Amino acid sequence: MRLLHTSDWHLGRSFHGVGMLDAQRAFIDQLVSTVEREGIDVVLIAGDVYDRALPGVDVVHLLDDALVRITSAGAKVVLTSGNHDSAIRLGFASRLLERGGVHLRTKVAELDQPLLLPLGTDAAGREAVLALYGIPWLEPRLVADQLGVETASHFEVTRAATGLIRADIARRAGAATVHSVVLAHTFASGGISSDSERDLSIGGVGAVPLDLFDGFSYTALGHLHGRQALSERVRYSGSPLAYSFSESTHRKGAWLVDLGPDGVTSVQDIAWDAPRTLAVLRGTLAELLEEPGHAWAETAYCQVTLTDAQRPVRAMERLRARFPDTLVLAFDPQGGSDAAQASYSSRLADAPDDLAVCCGFLEHVRGRSADQDEKMALAAALENVRLLEASR
């Protein structure tokens, strides 16, 4: 049995204002090719298939097309809801879709109802089965009562959910050897986060301890966007595409999990080709425009931090002359004067007159001092205000 562990597709998401549907279609092309080439039996999607609870019509069509192509290539799909998804909408027609090989796990009441697949006879001569469980995103305040826990915390609801799954495994173990794979959309201790994940906690730490997943043959996690192994049997697949510049160093992909009658035999990495390179650049404007070593970034999506002591005029326009897809521009002045480094409030308190206040404000909001023409215009405006006030 071959499983492909994916998560966090975030269909419909944009990247700093740039639409990503074409890039997401390209990812799905790669995924379907992998299913066909590697003989994948089940594609796992551990939450956040959509980026928002109410996806656009074109986004829904994209998922529909993806599911049709995956199942037509011979694989089943097990899909759970994440914190970005609407569990009710995503779970619509789940019983009907199951007939076509798409198994949705979006309801708390169904998290201990596995998809069972035969694995043959194990070394002890017993029939072995694969039990695939899907834990949907558990909002503690909403599901605590359903799971019978008194404290509405990520730890308590996840412990209750995994307890229900263990109880189901124990019930089935008398008739066959059960190898369990659990999908969960959560933040497990030890995971490395990035900027594009939404915080799963409010007023507290939302991480759950890794030992809640002890005893399962494999745990396919979703939520964190960097592919990583927390242990040999507990892994994040990460998102298939980069959704923030903090993911510029990620190597996007999935995990290919092989199982036999005696359990997991191997876990291999599968890489996805990135549609665009991400560049995180830092330096003065002159350095960035003149440095030959930055030529590779001319076709990349760029995040630029300028370190000029004074904010350059038309900085974004000039940067885009070389790096057309500069999407984020920030300023971190280095080596400025003591006056420039002082707090705005302290400089305002020391201003000798109204003109100095106006010039100080201009410097504060744009990062460079007023030139002579600007000072003359401000002085004229202040004089007009003074004359107006005097005439009243």
Buried (B, 14 or more C-beta within 10 A) or exposed (E): BBBBBBBBBBBBBEBEEEEBBEBBBBBBEBBBEBBBEBEBBBBBBBBBBBBBBEBBEEBBEBBEEBBEBBBEBEBBBBBBBBBBBBBEBBBEEBEEBEEEBBBBBBBBEBBBBBBEBEBEBBEEEEEBBBBBBBBBBBBBEEBBEBBEBEEBBBBBBBBBBBBBBBEBBEEBEEEBBBBBBBBBBBBBEBBEBBEBBEEBEEEEEBBBEBEBBEBBBBBBBBBBBBBBEBEEBBBBBBBBBBBBBBBBEBEBBBBBBBBBBBBBEEBEEBEBEBBBBBBBBBBBBEBBBEBEEBEEBEEBBBBBBBBBBBBBEEBEEBBBEBBEBBBBBEBEBEEBEEEBEEEEEEBEEEBEEBBBBBBBBBBBEBBBBBEEEEBEEBBEEBEEEEEEEEEE
